[in-house]
Amino acid sequence: MAEAAQGRVQAAVESAVQGLERERIRGMQGAMFRCSARCCEDGAASMQQVQRCIERCHAPLAQAQAIVTAELEHFQDRLSRCTLHCNDKAKDALEAGGAEARVRAQLDACLAACGDDHLRLVPAMAKKMKDSLAALQQ
């Protein structure tokens, strides 16, 4: 049961990130490469000027990637804390003399609830990332 919830969360996050990549990131990548190419076409620029120009072209995409990475890490941290809480409850129940089969069932139910709770958070996380990326492009 917990594995199914984990799979649903993973699929939802991957879908959100893929949509974001198609809608926002890919366009930013194209703009970065076109901008970088223009930097290299400036025959009067010094090597350092061309390098600085290319770095300026790469900055928005690097910021976008940092935004996405930070949001995904925050989401993963929250999910991990929930999972750790479930594991702690199961350990406490076993130490208190709970039957292993019952404790395992409670652990699975707790982990499934973590997955379901975090599944509901994916759309808000995706919107936050999308809004942050849109703000970068303005």
ZAGU-469204 format. One line per 3 residues: number of its first residue (from 1); their letters; for each residue x, y, z of N, C-alpha, C, O. Coordinates in Angstrom, 1 decimal. Layout:
N
NUM> a> X/Y/Z/X/Y/Z/X/Y/Z/X/Y/Z | ...;
END
This chain:
138
1> mae> 0.8/-1.2/0.0/0.0/0.0/0.0/0.9/1.3/0.0/0.6/2.2/-0.8 | 1.9/1.3/0.8/2.8/2.5/0.9/3.5/2.6/-0.4/3.8/3.8/-0.9 | 3.9/1.5/-1.1/4.6/1.6/-2.3/3.8/2.3/-3.4/4.3/3.0/-4.2;
4> aaq> 2.5/1.9/-3.4/1.6/2.5/-4.4/1.4/4.0/-4.2/1.4/4.8/-5.2 | 1.4/4.5/-2.9/1.3/5.9/-2.7/2.6/6.6/-3.1/2.5/7.7/-3.7 | 3.7/6.0/-2.8/5.0/6.5/-3.2/5.1/6.6/-4.7/5.5/7.6/-5.3;
7> grv> 4.6/5.6/-5.4/4.6/5.7/-6.9/3.7/6.8/-7.4/4.0/7.4/-8.4 | 2.5/7.0/-6.8/1.6/8.1/-7.3/2.3/9.4/-7.1/2.2/10.3/-7.9 | 2.9/9.6/-5.9/3.6/10.9/-5.6/4.7/11.1/-6.6/4.8/12.2/-7.2;
10> qaa> 5.5/10.1/-6.9/6.6/10.2/-7.8/6.1/10.5/-9.2/6.7/11.4/-9.9 | 5.1/9.9/-9.6/4.5/10.1/-11.0/4.0/11.5/-11.1/4.2/12.2/-12.1 | 3.3/12.0/-10.0/2.7/13.4/-10.1/3.8/14.4/-10.1/3.7/15.4/-10.8;
13> ves> 4.9/14.2/-9.3/6.0/15.2/-9.3/6.7/15.2/-10.7/7.0/16.2/-11.2 | 7.0/14.0/-11.2/7.6/13.9/-12.6/6.8/14.6/-13.6/7.3/15.3/-14.5 | 5.5/14.4/-13.6/4.6/15.0/-14.5/4.6/16.5/-14.4/4.6/17.2/-15.4;
16> avq> 4.6/17.0/-13.2/4.6/18.5/-13.0/5.9/19.0/-13.5/5.9/20.1/-14.1 | 7.0/18.4/-13.2/8.4/18.9/-13.7/8.5/18.8/-15.2/9.0/19.7/-15.8 | 8.0/17.7/-15.8/8.0/17.6/-17.2/7.2/18.7/-17.9/7.6/19.3/-18.9;
19> gle> 6.0/19.0/-17.3/5.2/20.1/-17.8/5.9/21.5/-17.7/5.8/22.3/-18.6 | 6.5/21.7/-16.6/7.3/22.9/-16.4/8.4/23.0/-17.4/8.7/24.1/-17.9 | 9.1/21.9/-17.6/10.2/21.9/-18.6/9.7/22.3/-19.9/10.3/23.1/-20.6;
22> rer> 8.6/21.7/-20.4/8.0/22.0/-21.7/7.6/23.4/-21.8/7.8/24.1/-22.8 | 6.9/23.9/-20.8/6.2/25.2/-20.8/7.2/26.4/-20.6/7.0/27.4/-21.2 | 8.2/26.2/-19.7/9.1/27.3/-19.3/10.5/27.1/-19.6/11.2/27.9/-20.3;
25> irg> 11.1/26.0/-19.1/12.5/25.7/-19.2/13.0/25.6/-20.6/14.1/26.2/-20.9 | 12.3/24.9/-21.4/12.8/24.6/-22.8/13.0/25.9/-23.5/13.9/26.1/-24.3 | 12.0/26.8/-23.4/12.1/28.2/-24.0/13.3/28.9/-23.5/14.0/29.6/-24.3;
28> mqg> 13.5/28.8/-22.2/14.7/29.5/-21.6/16.0/28.9/-22.1/17.0/29.7/-22.4 | 16.0/27.6/-22.3/17.2/27.0/-22.9/17.5/27.5/-24.3/18.6/27.8/-24.6 | 16.5/27.6/-25.1/16.6/28.1/-26.5/17.1/29.5/-26.5/18.0/29.8/-27.3;
31> amf> 16.5/30.3/-25.6/17.0/31.7/-25.5/18.4/31.8/-25.1/19.2/32.7/-25.6 | 18.8/31.0/-24.2/20.2/31.0/-23.7/21.2/30.6/-24.8/22.2/31.3/-24.9 | 20.8/29.6/-25.6/21.8/29.2/-26.7/21.8/30.2/-27.7/22.9/30.5/-28.3;
34> rcs> 20.7/30.8/-28.1/20.7/31.9/-29.1/21.5/33.1/-28.6/22.3/33.7/-29.4 | 21.3/33.5/-27.4/22.1/34.6/-26.8/23.6/34.3/-26.8/24.4/35.1/-27.2 | 23.9/33.1/-26.4/25.3/32.7/-26.4/25.9/32.7/-27.8/27.1/33.1/-28.0;
37> arc> 25.2/32.3/-28.7/25.7/32.3/-30.1/25.9/33.7/-30.6/26.9/34.0/-31.2 | 25.0/34.6/-30.2/25.2/36.0/-30.6/26.5/36.6/-29.9/27.2/37.4/-30.5 | 26.8/36.2/-28.7/28.0/36.6/-28.0/29.2/36.1/-28.8/30.2/36.9/-29.0;
40> ced> 29.2/34.9/-29.3/30.3/34.4/-30.1/30.5/35.0/-31.5/31.6/35.0/-32.1 | 29.4/35.6/-32.0/29.5/36.2/-33.3/30.1/37.6/-33.3/30.3/38.1/-34.4 | 30.3/38.1/-32.1/30.9/39.5/-32.0/32.4/39.4/-32.2/33.1/39.1/-31.3;
43> gaa> 32.8/39.6/-33.4/34.2/39.5/-33.8/35.1/40.6/-33.1/36.3/40.4/-33.0 | 34.5/41.7/-32.7/35.3/42.7/-32.1/35.5/42.5/-30.6/36.3/43.2/-29.9 | 34.8/41.6/-30.0/34.8/41.4/-28.5/36.1/40.6/-28.1/36.5/39.7/-28.9;
46> smq> 36.6/40.9/-27.0/37.7/40.2/-26.4/37.2/38.8/-25.9/36.0/38.6/-25.8 | 38.1/37.9/-25.6/37.8/36.6/-25.1/37.0/36.8/-23.8/36.0/36.1/-23.5 | 37.5/37.7/-22.9/36.8/37.9/-21.6/35.4/38.5/-21.8/34.5/38.1/-21.1;
49> qvq> 35.3/39.4/-22.8/33.9/40.0/-23.0/33.0/38.9/-23.5/31.8/38.9/-23.1 | 33.5/38.1/-24.4/32.6/37.0/-24.9/32.2/36.1/-23.7/31.1/35.6/-23.6 | 33.2/35.7/-22.9/32.9/34.8/-21.7/31.9/35.5/-20.8/31.0/34.8/-20.3;
52> rci> 32.0/36.8/-20.5/31.1/37.5/-19.6/29.7/37.5/-20.3/28.7/37.3/-19.6 | 29.6/37.7/-21.6/28.4/37.7/-22.3/27.7/36.4/-22.2/26.5/36.3/-21.9 | 28.4/35.3/-22.4/27.9/34.0/-22.3/27.4/33.7/-20.9/26.3/33.1/-20.7;
55> erc> 28.1/34.1/-19.9/27.7/33.9/-18.5/26.4/34.7/-18.2/25.5/34.1/-17.5 | 26.2/35.9/-18.8/25.0/36.6/-18.6/23.8/35.9/-19.3/22.7/35.9/-18.8 | 24.1/35.2/-20.4/23.1/34.5/-21.1/22.6/33.3/-20.3/21.5/32.9/-20.3;
58> hap> 23.6/32.7/-19.6/23.3/31.4/-18.8/22.6/31.7/-17.5/22.0/30.8/-16.9 | 22.7/33.0/-17.0/22.2/33.3/-15.6/20.7/33.0/-15.4/20.4/32.4/-14.4 | 19.8/33.4/-16.4/18.4/33.1/-16.1/18.1/31.6/-16.0/17.3/31.2/-15.2;
61> laq> 18.7/30.8/-16.9/18.5/29.4/-16.8/19.0/28.8/-15.5/18.4/27.9/-14.9 | 20.2/29.3/-15.1/20.7/28.8/-13.8/19.8/29.2/-12.6/19.6/28.4/-11.7 | 19.2/30.4/-12.7/18.3/30.8/-11.6/17.0/29.9/-11.7/16.5/29.5/-10.6;
64> aqa> 16.6/29.6/-12.9/15.4/28.7/-13.0/15.6/27.3/-12.5/14.8/26.8/-11.7 | 16.8/26.8/-12.8/17.1/25.5/-12.3/17.3/25.5/-10.8/16.9/24.5/-10.1 | 17.8/26.6/-10.2/17.9/26.7/-8.8/16.6/26.7/-8.1/16.4/26.1/-7.0;
67> ivt> 15.6/27.4/-8.7/14.3/27.5/-8.2/13.6/26.1/-8.1/13.1/25.7/-7.1 | 13.7/25.4/-9.2/13.1/24.1/-9.3/13.7/23.1/-8.3/13.1/22.4/-7.6 | 15.1/23.2/-8.3/15.8/22.3/-7.4/15.4/22.6/-5.9/15.2/21.6/-5.2;
70> ael> 15.4/23.8/-5.5/15.0/24.2/-4.2/13.6/23.7/-3.8/13.4/23.2/-2.7 | 12.7/23.9/-4.7/11.3/23.5/-4.4/11.2/22.0/-4.3/10.5/21.5/-3.4 | 11.9/21.3/-5.2/11.8/19.8/-5.1/12.5/19.3/-3.8/12.0/18.3/-3.2;
73> ehf> 13.6/19.9/-3.4/14.3/19.5/-2.2/13.4/19.8/-1.0/13.3/19.0/-0.1 | 12.7/20.9/-1.0/11.8/21.3/0.1/10.7/20.2/0.2/10.3/19.8/1.3 | 10.1/19.9/-0.9/9.1/18.9/-1.0/9.6/17.5/-0.5/8.9/16.9/0.3;
76> qdr> 10.7/17.1/-0.9/11.3/15.9/-0.5/11.6/15.9/1.0/11.4/14.8/1.6 | 12.1/17.0/1.5/12.4/17.1/2.9/11.1/16.9/3.7/11.1/16.2/4.8 | 10.0/17.5/3.3/8.7/17.4/4.0/8.2/15.9/4.0/7.8/15.4/5.0;
79> lsr> 8.4/15.3/2.8/7.9/13.9/2.7/8.8/13.0/3.5/8.3/12.1/4.2 | 10.1/13.3/3.6/11.0/12.5/4.4/10.7/12.6/5.9/10.7/11.6/6.6 | 10.3/13.8/6.3/10.0/14.0/7.7/8.7/13.2/8.1/8.6/12.7/9.2;
82> ctl> 7.8/13.2/7.2/6.5/12.5/7.4/6.9/11.0/7.5/6.3/10.3/8.4 | 7.7/10.5/6.6/8.1/9.1/6.6/8.8/8.7/7.9/8.6/7.7/8.5 | 9.7/9.6/8.4/10.5/9.4/9.6/9.5/9.3/10.8/9.7/8.5/11.7;
85> hcn> 8.5/10.2/10.8/7.5/10.2/11.9/6.8/8.9/11.9/6.6/8.3/13.0 | 6.4/8.3/10.7/5.7/7.0/10.7/6.7/5.9/11.2/6.2/5.1/12.0 | 7.9/6.0/10.8/8.9/5.0/11.3/9.1/5.1/12.8/9.2/4.0/13.5;
88> dka> 9.1/6.3/13.3/9.3/6.5/14.8/8.1/5.9/15.5/8.2/5.2/16.6 | 6.9/6.2/15.0/5.7/5.6/15.6/5.7/4.1/15.6/5.3/3.5/16.6 | 6.1/3.5/14.5/6.2/2.0/14.5/7.2/1.5/15.4/6.9/0.5/16.1;
91> kda> 8.3/2.1/15.5/9.4/1.7/16.4/8.9/1.7/17.9/9.1/0.8/18.7 | 8.2/2.9/18.2/7.7/3.0/19.6/6.6/1.9/19.9/6.6/1.4/21.0 | 5.8/1.7/18.9/4.7/0.6/19.1/5.3/-0.7/19.3/4.9/-1.5/20.1;
94> lea> 6.4/-1.1/18.5/7.1/-2.4/18.7/7.7/-2.4/20.1/7.6/-3.5/20.8 | 8.4/-1.4/20.5/9.0/-1.3/21.8/8.0/-1.4/22.9/8.3/-1.9/24.0 | 6.8/-1.0/22.7/5.8/-1.0/23.7/5.1/-2.4/23.7/4.1/-2.6/24.5;
97> gga> 5.5/-3.3/22.9/5.0/-4.7/22.9/3.9/-4.9/21.9/3.2/-5.9/22.0 | 3.8/-4.0/20.9/2.8/-4.2/19.9/3.1/-5.4/19.0/4.3/-5.7/18.7 | 2.0/-6.1/18.5/2.2/-7.2/17.6/2.8/-6.7/16.3/2.4/-5.7/15.7;
100> ear> 3.8/-7.5/15.8/4.5/-7.0/14.6/3.6/-6.8/13.4/3.8/-5.9/12.6 | 2.7/-7.7/13.2/1.8/-7.6/12.0/1.0/-6.4/12.1/0.7/-5.7/11.1 | 0.4/-6.1/13.3/-0.4/-4.9/13.5/0.4/-3.7/13.3/-0.1/-2.7/12.7;
103> vra> 1.6/-3.6/13.9/2.5/-2.5/13.7/2.9/-2.2/12.3/2.9/-1.1/11.8 | 3.1/-3.3/11.6/3.5/-3.2/10.1/2.3/-2.6/9.4/2.5/-1.8/8.5 | 1.1/-3.1/9.7/-0.1/-2.5/9.0/-0.3/-1.0/9.3/-0.7/-0.2/8.5;
106> qld> -0.1/-0.7/10.6/-0.2/0.7/11.0/0.9/1.6/10.3/0.6/2.7/9.8 | 2.1/1.0/10.1/3.2/1.7/9.4/2.8/1.9/8.0/3.0/3.0/7.4 | 2.3/0.9/7.3/1.9/1.0/5.9/0.8/2.0/5.7/0.8/2.8/4.8;
109> acl> -0.2/2.1/6.7/-1.3/3.0/6.6/-0.7/4.5/6.8/-1.2/5.4/6.1 | 0.2/4.6/7.7/0.8/5.9/8.0/1.6/6.4/6.7/1.4/7.6/6.3 | 2.4/5.5/6.2/3.1/5.9/5.0/2.2/6.2/3.8/2.5/7.1/3.0;
112> aac> 1.2/5.4/3.7/0.2/5.7/2.6/-0.4/7.1/2.8/-0.7/7.8/1.8 | -0.7/7.4/4.0/-1.3/8.8/4.3/-0.3/9.9/4.0/-0.7/10.9/3.5 | 0.9/9.6/4.3/2.0/10.6/3.9/2.0/10.8/2.4/2.0/12.0/2.0;
115> gdd> 1.9/9.8/1.7/1.9/9.9/0.2/0.7/10.6/-0.3/0.8/11.5/-1.1 | -0.5/10.3/0.3/-1.7/10.9/-0.1/-1.7/12.4/0.2/-2.1/13.3/-0.6 | -1.2/12.7/1.4/-1.1/14.1/1.8/-0.2/14.9/0.9/-0.5/16.1/0.5;
118> hlr> 0.9/14.3/0.5/1.9/15.0/-0.3/1.5/15.1/-1.8/1.8/16.0/-2.5 | 0.7/14.1/-2.2/0.1/14.1/-3.5/-0.7/15.3/-3.7/-0.8/15.9/-4.8 | -1.5/15.7/-2.7/-2.3/16.9/-2.7/-1.5/18.2/-2.8/-2.0/19.2/-3.2;
121> lvp> -0.2/18.1/-2.4/0.6/19.3/-2.4/1.3/19.6/-3.7/1.8/20.7/-4.0 | 1.3/18.6/-4.6/2.0/18.7/-5.9/1.5/19.8/-6.7/2.3/20.6/-7.2 | 0.2/20.0/-6.9/-0.3/21.1/-7.8/0.1/22.5/-7.2/0.5/23.3/-8.0;
124> ama> 0.1/22.7/-5.9/0.5/24.0/-5.4/2.0/24.2/-5.6/2.4/25.3/-5.9 | 2.8/23.1/-5.4/4.2/23.2/-5.6/4.5/23.6/-7.1/5.4/24.4/-7.4 | 3.8/22.9/-8.0/4.0/23.2/-9.4/3.6/24.6/-9.8/4.3/25.3/-10.5;
127> kkm> 2.5/25.1/-9.2/2.1/26.5/-9.5/3.1/27.5/-8.9/3.5/28.5/-9.6 | 3.7/27.2/-7.8/4.7/28.1/-7.2/5.9/28.1/-8.1/6.5/29.2/-8.3 | 6.4/27.0/-8.6/7.5/27.0/-9.5/7.2/27.7/-10.7/8.0/28.5/-11.2;
130> kds> 6.0/27.5/-11.3/5.6/28.1/-12.6/5.6/29.6/-12.4/6.1/30.4/-13.2 | 5.0/30.1/-11.3/4.9/31.5/-11.0/6.3/32.1/-10.8/6.6/33.2/-11.3 | 7.2/31.4/-10.1/8.6/31.9/-9.9/9.3/32.0/-11.2/10.1/32.9/-11.5;
133> laa> 9.1/31.0/-12.1/9.8/31.0/-13.4/9.3/32.1/-14.3/10.0/32.8/-15.0 | 8.0/32.4/-14.2/7.3/33.4/-15.0/7.9/34.8/-14.6/8.1/35.7/-15.4 | 8.1/34.9/-13.3/8.7/36.2/-12.7/10.1/36.4/-13.2/10.5/37.5/-13.4;
136> lqq> 10.8/35.3/-13.4/12.2/35.4/-13.9/12.2/36.0/-15.4/13.1/36.7/-15.7 | 11.2/35.6/-16.1/11.2/35.9/-17.5/10.7/37.3/-17.8/10.7/37.8/-18.9 | 10.3/38.0/-16.8/9.8/39.4/-17.0/10.9/40.4/-16.8/10.6/41.6/-17.0;
END
